[in-house]
Amino acid sequence: MPTSSFARASRMLSLPLGAAGRQAVGFGRRLLGADADQVDTQLRAAAAEQLFSVLGELKGGAMKFGQALSMFEAFLPEEIAKPYREQLGKLQDSAPPLPSSRVQAVLRSELGPRWRDWFASIDLRPAAAASIGQVHRGVLADGTPVAVKIQYPGADRALRSDLRQIERLAGVVAPLAGGVDVVTLSRELAERISEEVDYTLEADNQSRAADAFAGDPEFVVPRVHDATSRVLISDWLDGRKLSAAASEPESERNRIGLSYARFLFAGPARAGLLHADPHPGNYLVLPDGRLGVVDFGLVARLPQGLPPAMGRLIRLAMDDDAAAMARGLAEEGFIAREVDAHELLGYLDPFVEPARSEQFHFDREWMRAQFLHVRSSSTRDGVGMKLTIPPLYALIHRVWLGGIAVLAQLDVTAGFRDVLAEFLPGWSD
């Protein structure tokens, strides 16, 4: 992993150079009579491989950006998504590992010179690696199987440096990202860095959720045994990644997808916490069918649960009461400029449509249509440019969009309306 700012910046700067080189090669092939569509397909595949190779090798903010982008793959047009899908998927739960010597150095620094006394055994090869840390499988001295999460040295500096570079290179990265708003995404991630790099905060969040869901027949949150700012030790969960559910039979896929949606809404209601990183790498399907949930570094603390206005506003939209819905959104701080209530209702329809039917089918085709619908309303004078997201709703909005995108990736048919009715305050008012 490159450690100096210069080395990391050089890797990021290879993206525009690579793009320029591919365009020159493509132009040459077309001059020699190669099929234009075939050349474009090859160029997109090469661009995807380079983009996500660079993001994966850098870890830090670049890796985190790539993981966030991978969650929204279902938004992308098929001609862009197809060559990117494999590369995007790799970023959801994998990264080059930290050498064992550096793993031991972190453990020594955080747990003390006799850190080995904590464990009956520990595998210094990572079981999983992600943007700011990697997870090792271990057994405590009392025989308890545990996951030992170790933060990469300098992760906080790498996060900030990479996200600044991505923002500067937005003009180059955005086309490779299929039109996703690169600047907004990188800024949003940057705002949460200080929370995510302190594992004691994550441990507190996870412990609160573990207590709230202890003994639950549907969900499992691993207990925390100990934590420092850079090491977190919690129960080990055996299971397969949520993304693997895409290959399950329809009935099982739908069951898992519904459970995933239910947890996103159950967290605020039962634990006062919204798990705000909904990408599939944070969810495991356990052998007994329950859903295991890990990585509580990014949460929204909602001690009173989700805002009471949410259920009421969605019901107004479902009833096509545009005027009352617009008034309610204005009261909550969503409207920045004067907007036509009926145009606003049309703009929000993709967010409300899954609640209109008893069973809704989330798939890529529907997701891409909604992405185009929202993007077309985000022009200079469009409805989207007259709205704003109040701070209270920032992470809620991210989870709502991200969760729907994951359901579309999994091709799930589920009773989304029943989930809202069960967990959204204000639904029956």
N, C-alpha and C positions, 0 to 999 in steps of 0.2 A: 504494500500500500504506500503510495507516495506520501511523504510526511511534510515536506516543505511547501510553503505557499506557492513558490515558483513552480515546483513540480506539479502541484494540483492544478494551478492555472494553465500550465502548458498542456495538460491532458484535456482540459475543457476547451482550450483554444484549438485543439485538433479537430473539433467538430466543424467549424466553418471552413477550415482548410480541406477537410475531407469532403465536405459538400461541394466545394468549388472543383475539386479534382474529379468527383463523380460526374458533375455536369459536363466537364470537358470531355471525359471519356464517352459519355452518352452522346454528345454532339458528334464526336468522331465516328461512332458506330452508325449513327443515322446517315452520315455522309457516305459511308461505305455500303449503305443499302439495307442495314438491319431493320427488322420490323420495329416500328416506334413503340407499340404497346408492350412488346417483349422487353425492349430496352428500359422502358419506364418501370416495369415490374422488377427487373434486375436492380435498377438504381434504388428503388424503395427498399428492397431486401437488404442491400448493402448499407443504406442509411440506417435502417433499424439495427442491424448488427453493430455498427460503429457506435451509435448513440448509446445503446444500452450496455455495450461492452465498457465504454468509458464510465458511465454512471455506476455500473456494478463494481469496477475496480477501485473507484475513488471512495466507496462507502460514504460516510458522512452525509452532508446535505444533498449531494448529488444522488446518492443511493436512495435517500428518503424521498427525494423528488421523483425518482424513477418508480419507486413503489407506489406513491400516490397516483402517478400517471397510469400505472398498470391497472389500478382499480377502475379507471374510467375507460378502459379499452372498449367497452360495449358502446360508448358514445361514438366511436370513430366510424367514418364511412368504410364499407367493406374493402374497397380497393386499397385503403391505407391500413386497415386493421389486420388484414390477412398476413402480410409479411411481418408485421410487428408482433403478432399474438404470441409466438413462441418466445421472442426476446423479452416481451413484457412479462410473461408468466414466470420466467426465470428470476425476475427481480422481486417477486412477491415473497420469497422466503429463502433466498440464497445470496451469498457473497463470498469472496475469497477469505479464508480463515486467518486469524491472528496466530503467529508462531507460538508454540508452546512455551518458549522461554519468556515471551512477553506476557502470556497468560499467568505464568507463575509470578512474574514481577508484580502484576496488578494484585494478585491474591496476597502476596507478601505485604505489599503496601497497605492494603485495606483491612486484612484480617490479622496481620502481625506475623512475626518470624516463625511462629509455630502454627501457621495456617493449616498444615496437613493434619493436625490433631482434630480439626473439625470433622474430618471425613474418614469413613472406613475405606472409601475409594473414590476416585474422581478421574474421569476420562479427560485428558488434556486436549483431545481432539474434539472440536465443536460438533454438537449434534445439530445445531442450526446457527446461522449467521444472518445479520440484518444490517440496518443502516448505522446504528451507533453502538452496537454491542453484539456479542455472540453468547450462545447458551451451551453449557457443558452438562453432561449427565454425571451425577454423583450419588453417593450414599453417605448419609450422616453417620456419626459414630454410634448412634442408637439404632441404626439399621433402616432409617427412613429414606426412600429414594427421593432425590431432589433434583431440581433444575438450578444450575448456578449461572446466573446471568452476569457477564463481565463486560464492562464498557471499554471501548477502544481508547487508548491513551490519546488525549488531545481531541476527543470527539466534538467537544463544544466549539473549539476553534475551527475544526474542519467543517462543521455544519454551517457556521456563519460565512466562512470563506466561500464554500461551494454555492450557497444560495445567492450570495452577491454576484458570483460569476454567472450563474444561470440567468439572473435578472438582466445582467448586462448583455448577455447573448440571446435575449428573448427573441430577437428577430430571426436568428438562425434556428433556435431550438423549437419555436412555435410551429413552423411548417412540418418538422419531423414529428411533432406531438399531435398532429391532426387538427390543429385549430384550438386546442385547449388553451385557456388563458394562463400562459406561463408566468407572467409577472405576478398576477394575483395569487396563484398557487404557491410560488416561491416565497412571497411576502408573508402569506398565512403561516407557512411552515416556520419561517424565521421568527415570528412573534412568539412561538411556543417553545423555543429552544431551551430556555432556562428551566422550564418545568421538566422536559424530557431527559435532560442530562443529570438530574438529581434523583438517584434511585431511592433515596429515603422518602421522597414525595410519592414516587410510584408505589413503594411498599405500603404507605398509608392508604392510598387509593385502593390497592388490591386487597388489603386486609379488610377494609370496609365492605368491599363487594363480596369477599369470601364469607364474611359473617352473615351478610344479608341472604346469600344463596346457599348457606350450609344445609346439607341434606336435601337439596332440591331434586326432584325427580327428572328435571329437564336440563338443568345447567350445572356446571362445575367451574368454580373459580379456585385455583390452587392457593392453599394457605401459605402465608409468608413465615419463614423461620427466623431470618435475620436480614439486615440490609445496612450497607454503608452508601456513601454517595456514588460509588462506582461498582458495587457488587450487590446482587440481590439473590437470596436463596429461598426458594419456595418449592412446594410439592411438585414432583414430576408427574406429568400427564402423558399417558400413552394414547395415541390416536392418529388419524390421518387428517391431512389438511382439508379445510372446507372446500377448497377448489377441486379436490378429487371427487366431490359429489356430482360434478358435471357428467361423469361417466356412469353414475348409478342409474338403475331403472327409474322410471318416471315417478312412481309412488314414493320411493325412498328419497329421491331428489327433492320432491315437493315437501316431504316431512322435514328434511334438514333445512331447507330454505325457509320454511315457516318458523322453525325454531330460531334460526338466525335473526329473522325480523323481530320475533317476540323478545329476544334478549336486548336488542337495541332500545326497545321501548320499556322493557321491564326494569332496566338499570336505574333510571331516574325515579321510577315509582317505588322501588323497593330499597335501593341503596342510596338514593340521592345523588347518583353519579351517572353521567352519560359517557359510555365508552366511546371516545371520539376518534378512534382510528379503525374504521370498519373493514380494512382490507383483509382478504381471506387468510393471510398468514397468521393472523391473531386468533383464529378459531380452529378447533380440533373436534372431529367427530370421534367420540370414544367408543371402545368396543361394545359397551352396553347401550349405545345409541344416544347418550346424552351429549350435549354440546359443551366442550371445554373452552374457556375464554382466558387468554393471556395478554400480557403487555398493557398495563394500565398507566403508561407514561403520559398519555394525552387523554385527559378527561375534562368534562364540564361539570363543575360542582353545582348541583341543583338540589339543595336540601329540601325544598318544597316540591320537588318533582318538576316536570315540564310545565311551561307557562300555561295557566288556565285558559288563555285566549286561543290556544292552538286548536283544541277540539271544536270550540264554538265557531271559529273562522272557517275551518274545513267544512263543517256542516252547512254554513251559509253558502259556501261555494258550491257544494253538492246540490243545494236547493236553488241554485242560480239566482240568489239574492245579491246581485252585484253591488247595489248601493250600500246595503248594510255591511257587506264584506269589505268594501273600500273604506268605509268609516272605521271599521274595526282595525284594519291594517294601518290606517293613519294614526289611530290612537296608540298602536304598538310601536310606531316610529318607522314603518316600512316605506312610507311615501315621501320622497324628497322633493318632487315637483308635481304640479297639478296633472292628474291623469284621468282619462275617461274610464268610468267604472266598468263598462262592458268590455272595453279593450283589455282592462286589467284582468277581468274574469277569464277571458280567452287566453291570456298569457299564462295564467296560473293553472290552466286545465291539465297540463301534463303532470303536475304535482298532485292533482285531486283525482284524476281518472282512476287510479288503482283502488280508490275507496268507493267508487260508484257501483261496483258489482260485487256479488258474494264471493266469487272466485276470479282472480285476475291473473292473466298470463304475462309474466315478465320475460321478454326475449330481446335479442340484439336489434332486431328490425324495429320493434316499438321504441327501444331506447334511442336509436339513431334518429328516428323521426322526431322524438321529443327534443333532442339536442339541436336539430336543425330549426325546429319551431322556436325554441328559446333564443337561439343565436340570431334568427331573422328579426326578432323583436328587440335586439340589443344594438340596433343601428343608432345613429346620432339622435334621431327624434323618436326612436321606438320606445315602447312601454318599459322595457328593461332598463333603459337609461334614466328613467324617472323614479326608480326604486332604490332603496338602500337596505342593508341588513343591519339591524340594531345589534350592539355587542352581545346582548343576552342570547340572540338567536344565531350567532356566527357559527358555532360548532354544531348546533342543532341542524342548521342548513347543510353543513358539510356531511353530517352523518346521514341525513335524509337522502341526499343525492347519491352519496357513496353506497349506502345500503341498497338502494334501488338498482344501481349499476351492477352490484354483485349479484343480486337476484336475477338480473337480465343475463349475466354471464352464465349463471347456473341453469337458465331456462326453467324457471320455477312457476308453477301455478299454485296460488295460495289465497287464503281468505284474509287479505290485507285489511279489509274493513273491520273484521272481527278483532284484529290486533289493536287497531286504533280505538275501537269502542271499549276494549278492556283497559287500555293503559292511558289514553289521552284524557287529561282533565278538561272539563267543559264540553265533552262530547254530548252528554245527555241534557245539558242545560237548555 
